[in-house]
């Protein structure tokens, strides 16, 4: 659903740019509460994994394909604020290096694919998690439903933006029907990928899944022959069968294999937005990408003639750049949190005992 330049007019693109910048600023502050020494590197990996899986277009209807958006997956794995940042990093790398998604439309894409998907998915996920039994199966099921709904929600958001600032005269009813219809199908693929990934991490390290925090049982005491929750007890710690470093390494290897090898077999059909735009004339005023001459444009390495090798190298480079850029951002956010809570920053706080005269 990468919107190119020219689909949405300049004022609307600028407005969404302001919305995106504000959401990123809020997310940078919120991510400080979500990230710790284990989840900061995991967040960079999640960004790289989303980049890799977005290269795997899957067929959804005759002549149409879809790909992961990733907002639901990121929010559930590393938290909603960090999730917005993960998808934003991916979109920035794609726009600057691979000419995928317009640069003037970056605000549109971040709003649709990072903000709307993350907010809608995580809100629905939390609601389902509260009413479903506390189990791994429930978390996985909630992930599936949240991801499924997030995709047509993003399609609806694009339709509203097009209604406000579309550059061609196309019936909004037709756009809405086509966009939401095809993205409901794409949502099934998004839901399957999200649920499988969340389930896989839950199986080895449930404590690394942000959306599963509190899933582990509380400490129990035996009173008169019955087990009861210990008063004020925190959940029992999870016995980690796999170190978070191994999880990170396995995720990176999987991302490299997906982007560098499996992506060659992805569907070549246009994705949902491209298909709707072509069928209904939305693309009449599409503009050439400002980075069209990039050495990695269209997910291929310039001057490498072999299509398989060119695409594979581009995918590997993309994963590498994204994991480095994402990890740098999240380590910086984590470090800022550490600085804010350091003794030097708390020394000027009023002494509670002095104010009470004790």
C-alpha positions in Angstrom: 0.0 0.0 0.0 2.9 2.3 -0.7 1.4 5.5 -2.0 3.5 7.1 -4.8 4.0 10.8 -5.4 1.1 12.4 -7.3 -1.9 10.4 -5.9 -2.6 13.0 -3.1 -2.2 16.7 -3.5 0.4 18.8 -1.8 -1.7 20.4 1.0 -3.0 17.0 2.1 0.4 15.4 1.8 1.8 18.3 4.0 -1.0 17.8 6.5 -0.3 14.1 6.8 3.4 14.9 7.1 2.6 17.1 10.2 0.5 14.3 11.6 3.2 11.7 11.0 5.9 14.0 12.6 3.7 14.5 15.6 3.0 10.8 16.0 6.7 10.0 15.7 7.6 12.6 18.4 5.0 11.1 20.7 6.2 7.6 19.9 9.8 8.5 20.7 8.7 9.5 24.2 6.4 6.5 24.6 9.0 4.0 23.4 11.2 5.0 26.3 8.8 3.1 28.6 8.6 0.1 26.3 12.3 -0.5 25.6 14.8 -2.2 27.9 18.1 -3.8 27.3 16.5 -6.9 25.8 13.7 -5.3 23.7 15.8 -2.5 22.2 17.8 -4.8 19.9 14.6 -6.8 19.2 12.9 -3.7 18.0 15.6 -3.2 15.4 15.2 -6.8 14.3 11.4 -6.4 14.0 11.9 -3.5 11.6 14.3 -5.6 9.5 11.9 -8.5 9.6 9.0 -6.3 8.4 11.2 -5.0 5.6 12.0 -8.6 4.5 8.5 -9.9 4.6 7.1 -6.8 2.7 9.2 -8.1 -0.2 7.1 -11.3 -0.3 4.0 -10.3 -2.2 1.4 -13.1 -2.1 -1.5 -13.6 -4.6 -4.9 -12.7 -3.2 -7.1 -12.5 -6.4 -6.8 -12.7 -10.1 -4.0 -10.3 -11.1 -3.6 -8.8 -7.6 -1.2 -9.4 -4.8 -0.6 -8.2 -1.2 2.1 -7.9 1.3 2.5 -7.4 5.0 2.0 -3.9 6.4 3.5 -4.9 9.8 1.9 -2.4 12.2 0.0 -5.1 14.1 3.1 -7.4 14.3 5.3 -4.6 15.5 2.9 -3.3 18.1 2.3 -6.8 19.6 5.9 -7.8 19.7 7.6 -4.6 20.9 4.7 -2.2 21.9 2.5 0.3 20.1 4.9 3.3 20.4 7.9 1.3 19.3 5.7 -0.3 16.6 5.0 3.1 15.0 8.8 3.7 14.9 9.6 0.3 13.5 7.2 0.7 10.5 8.3 4.3 10.0 12.0 3.3 9.8 11.0 0.7 7.2 9.1 3.2 5.1 11.9 5.7 5.3 14.5 3.1 4.1 12.1 2.0 1.3 11.4 5.5 0.1 15.0 6.8 0.2 16.9 3.7 -1.1 14.4 1.6 -3.0 12.1 4.2 -4.6 9.1 2.5 -3.0 6.5 5.0 -1.8 6.8 8.6 -2.8 9.0 11.0 -0.8 6.3 13.8 -0.8 3.9 11.0 0.2 6.0 9.8 3.1 3.6 11.4 5.6 0.7 9.7 3.8 2.4 6.3 4.0 3.5 6.7 7.6 0.0 7.7 8.6 -1.6 4.8 6.8 0.9 2.0 7.3 2.5 2.9 10.6 0.0 4.9 12.7 -3.4 3.6 11.6 -2.4 0.0 11.5 -0.6 0.1 14.8 -3.3 2.1 16.7 -6.2 0.0 15.4 -4.5 -3.3 15.8 -3.2 -2.7 19.3 -6.4 -1.3 20.6 -8.3 -4.3 19.3 -5.6 -6.7 20.5 -5.7 -5.3 24.0 -9.5 -5.5 24.1 -9.5 -9.1 23.0 -6.7 -10.0 25.4 -8.8 -8.7 28.3 -11.8 -10.9 27.6 -10.1 -14.0 26.3 -8.5 -16.6 28.7 -4.9 -15.8 29.7 -3.1 -18.2 27.4 -0.7 -18.3 24.5 -3.4 -19.5 22.2 -5.5 -16.5 23.1 -2.7 -14.1 22.4 -2.1 -15.7 19.0 -5.8 -15.6 18.2 -6.0 -11.9 19.3 -3.0 -11.2 17.1 -4.7 -12.8 14.1 -7.9 -10.7 14.5 -6.1 -7.5 15.2 -3.9 -7.9 12.1 -6.8 -8.8 9.9 -8.8 -5.7 10.8 -5.8 -3.3 10.6 -5.3 -3.7 6.9 -8.8 -2.6 5.7 -8.6 0.1 8.3 -5.5 1.4 6.5 -7.3 1.1 3.2 -10.2 3.2 4.6 -7.7 5.8 5.9 -6.3 6.1 2.3 -9.8 6.5 0.9 -10.5 9.3 3.3 -7.2 11.0 2.3 -8.1 10.6 -1.3 -11.5 12.1 -0.7 -9.9 15.1 0.8 -6.9 15.5 -1.6 -7.1 13.1 -4.5 -5.6 14.4 -7.7 -8.0 12.7 -10.1 -11.8 12.8 -10.4 -12.8 9.3 -9.4 -15.9 8.3 -7.4 -15.1 7.9 -3.8 -17.6 5.2 -3.5 -15.8 3.2 -6.1 -12.4 3.8 -4.5 -13.7 2.8 -1.1 -15.4 -0.4 -2.3 -12.4 -1.5 -4.3 -9.8 -0.6 -1.7 -11.6 -2.1 1.3 -12.7 -5.2 -0.7 -9.2 -6.2 -1.9 -7.5 -5.3 1.4 -9.9 -7.5 3.4 -8.3 -10.3 1.4 -4.8 -9.0 2.0 -5.7 -8.8 5.7 -6.1 -12.6 5.8 -2.5 -12.9 4.7 -1.4 -10.2 7.1 -3.2 -12.0 9.9 -1.7 -15.4 9.1 1.9 -14.0 9.0 1.3 -12.0 12.2 -0.2 -14.9 14.2 2.5 -17.3 13.0 5.3 -14.9 14.0 3.9 -14.0 17.3 3.2 -17.7 18.1 6.7 -18.6 17.2 8.2 -16.1 19.6 5.7 -17.0 22.3 6.9 -20.6 22.0 10.5 -19.8 22.8 10.5 -16.5 24.7 7.0 -15.3 25.7 8.7 -12.7 27.9 10.0 -10.9 24.8 6.4 -10.4 23.5 5.2 -7.0 24.7 1.6 -8.0 24.2 2.0 -11.1 26.3 3.4 -9.3 29.4 1.4 -10.5 32.4 0.5 -13.7 30.7 2.7 -15.8 33.0 0.9 -17.1 36.2 1.3 -15.3 39.5 3.2 -16.9 42.3 0.9 -19.2 44.3 0.7 -20.0 48.0 -1.0 -23.1 49.4 -3.5 -22.1 52.1 -5.5 -24.9 53.8 -4.8 -27.2 51.0 -5.7 -24.7 48.2 -3.5 -22.7 45.9 -4.2 -18.9 46.0 -2.4 -15.9 44.5 0.3 -14.5 46.8 -0.7 -11.1 48.0 0.9 -8.4 45.8 2.9 -11.0 43.9 4.4 -10.3 40.6 4.1 -12.9 37.8 6.5 -15.7 38.1 9.6 -15.3 36.0 9.8 -17.2 32.7 12.5 -19.8 32.5 14.2 -18.8 29.3 15.0 -21.9 27.3 16.6 -19.7 24.5 18.7 -16.6 25.1 17.5 -13.4 23.6 20.7 -13.2 21.6 19.8 -16.5 19.9 16.3 -15.3 19.2 17.9 -12.1 17.6 20.3 -14.2 15.6 17.6 -16.6 14.4 15.4 -13.7 13.4 18.2 -12.0 11.5 19.0 -15.1 9.6 15.3 -15.7 8.8 15.0 -12.0 7.5 18.1 -12.4 5.3 16.9 -15.7 3.8 13.4 -14.2 3.2 14.7 -11.1 1.5 17.7 -12.6 -0.2 16.3 -15.8 -1.5 12.5 -16.4 -0.9 11.6 -12.9 -2.3 12.6 -14.1 -5.8 9.5 -16.3 -5.8 7.1 -13.5 -4.7 4.1 -12.7 -6.8 4.8 -10.2 -9.6 1.2 -9.0 -9.7 0.5 -5.4 -8.6 -0.5 -5.0 -5.0 -3.9 -3.9 -3.9 -3.4 -0.2 -4.2 -1.6 -0.5 -7.5 -4.4 -2.6 -9.0 -7.2 -0.3 -7.8 -5.2 2.8 -9.0 -4.8 1.2 -12.5 -8.4 0.0 -12.8 -10.0 3.2 -11.7 -7.6 5.8 -13.0 -6.2 7.1 -9.7 -2.7 6.8 -11.2 -3.2 9.3 -14.0 -1.2 11.9 -12.2 1.4 9.7 -10.6 4.9 11.2 -10.6 8.3 9.6 -11.1 10.0 8.8 -7.8 12.7 11.3 -6.8 15.0 8.3 -6.0 14.3 6.5 -9.3 18.0 6.6 -10.1 19.0 5.0 -6.8 21.4 2.0 -7.2 18.7 0.0 -5.3 15.6 1.3 -7.0 12.8 -1.3 -7.5 14.6 -3.7 -5.2 17.4 -4.6 -7.6 21.1 -3.7 -7.6 22.1 -1.5 -10.5 24.4 -3.0 -13.2 23.8 -6.6 -11.9 22.1 -8.3 -14.8 21.1 -11.6 -13.2 17.6 -10.9 -11.8 17.8 -13.4 -9.0 21.2 -12.1 -7.8 20.2 -8.5 -8.2 17.0 -8.9 -6.2 18.7 -11.1 -3.6 21.5 -8.6 -3.0 19.1 -5.7 -2.8 17.1 -7.6 -0.2 20.1 -8.5 1.9 21.3 -4.9 1.8 17.9 -3.6 2.8 17.7 -5.9 5.8 21.2 -4.9 6.8 20.6 -1.2 6.5 17.2 -1.4 8.2 18.5 -3.4 11.2 21.4 -1.0 11.7 19.2 2.1 11.4 16.4 0.7 13.5 18.8 -0.6 16.2 20.5 2.8 16.3 17.2 4.6 16.8 16.0 2.3 19.5 19.3 2.2 21.4 19.3 6.0 21.4 15.8 6.0 22.8 16.7 3.4 25.4 19.8 5.4 26.3 17.8 8.6 26.6 15.5 6.8 29.0 18.5 5.7 31.1 19.8 9.3 31.2 16.4 10.6 32.3 16.3 8.1 35.2 20.0 8.4 36.2 20.8 9.6 39.8 22.2 12.9 38.4 18.8 13.7 36.9 16.9 12.8 40.1 19.2 14.5 42.6 17.3 17.8 42.3 13.9 16.2 43.1 12.5 17.3 46.4 13.2 15.1 49.4 10.0 13.6 50.7 11.3 13.3 54.2 12.3 17.0 54.4 8.9 18.2 53.3 7.3 16.2 56.1 9.7 17.2 58.8 10.8 13.6 59.5 
